[in-house]
Amino acid sequence: MIFVQMACMIPVNTLGQRKLAGLAAGCIAVFISLFVISYLDYVKNVQKNMYIEWDVKTVTAGDYTVEVNIPEEMY
């Protein structure tokens, strides 16, 4: 087995282009992640509103439940 290691020499005139490309890739990744986070938050809030709307339209036993506090003297 032979292991060869060699230093990478980048020409000075292409170094600026590579830095700019790396910056662009990083900015695009941050933009995509922020978009995904905001989209998931939007979907969560829409689903929460749809659940509240469904709950308002649905009649359950809890809608007709009455709670009465009975004092100790009545026992």
C-alpha positions as CSV (number, residue, x, y, z in Angstrom):
1,M,0.0,0.0,0.0
2,I,1.2,3.4,-0.8
3,F,-0.1,6.6,0.7
4,V,0.5,9.8,-1.2
5,Q,-0.4,13.2,0.2
6,M,-0.1,16.4,-1.8
7,A,-0.8,20.0,-1.0
8,C,-3.5,21.6,-3.1
9,M,-2.3,24.7,-4.8
10,I,-5.0,27.0,-6.0
11,P,-4.1,29.8,-8.4
12,V,-4.6,33.3,-7.0
13,N,-6.9,34.4,-9.8
14,T,-9.4,31.6,-9.1
15,L,-9.3,32.0,-5.3
16,G,-11.7,34.9,-5.3
17,Q,-14.2,33.0,-7.5
18,R,-14.1,30.0,-5.2
19,K,-14.7,32.2,-2.2
20,L,-17.6,33.9,-3.9
21,A,-19.1,30.5,-4.9
22,G,-18.7,29.2,-1.4
23,L,-20.4,32.3,0.0
24,A,-23.3,32.0,-2.5
25,A,-23.8,28.3,-1.6
26,G,-23.8,29.1,2.1
27,C,-26.3,32.0,1.6
28,I,-28.6,29.7,-0.5
29,A,-28.5,27.0,2.2
30,V,-29.4,29.5,4.9
31,F,-32.3,30.9,2.7
32,I,-33.6,27.4,2.0
33,S,-33.5,26.5,5.7
34,L,-35.3,29.7,6.8
35,F,-37.9,29.1,4.1
36,V,-38.5,25.6,5.2
37,I,-38.8,26.6,8.9
38,S,-41.3,29.4,8.0
39,Y,-43.3,27.1,5.8
40,L,-43.6,24.4,8.5
41,D,-44.7,27.1,11.0
42,Y,-47.3,28.3,8.5
43,V,-48.6,24.7,7.9
44,K,-48.8,24.2,11.7
45,N,-50.8,27.3,12.3
46,V,-53.2,26.5,9.4
47,Q,-53.8,23.0,10.9
48,K,-54.4,24.5,14.3
49,N,-57.0,26.9,12.8
50,M,-58.6,24.0,10.9
51,Y,-58.8,22.0,14.2
52,I,-60.5,24.9,16.0
53,E,-63.0,25.3,13.2
54,W,-63.7,21.6,13.2
55,D,-64.2,21.7,17.0
56,V,-66.6,24.6,16.8
57,K,-68.7,22.8,14.2
58,T,-68.7,19.5,16.1
59,V,-71.2,18.9,18.9
60,T,-69.8,16.8,21.8
61,A,-71.0,15.8,25.3
62,G,-68.6,18.4,26.7
63,D,-70.8,21.1,25.1
64,Y,-73.7,20.2,27.4
65,T,-71.7,19.4,30.6
66,V,-72.5,21.5,33.6
67,E,-70.2,21.7,36.6
68,V,-71.9,22.4,40.0
69,N,-69.9,23.0,43.2
70,I,-71.6,21.3,46.1
71,P,-70.6,22.7,49.5
72,E,-69.8,20.4,52.4
73,E,-73.0,21.5,54.3
74,M,-75.1,19.8,51.6
75,Y,-73.6,16.4,52.3
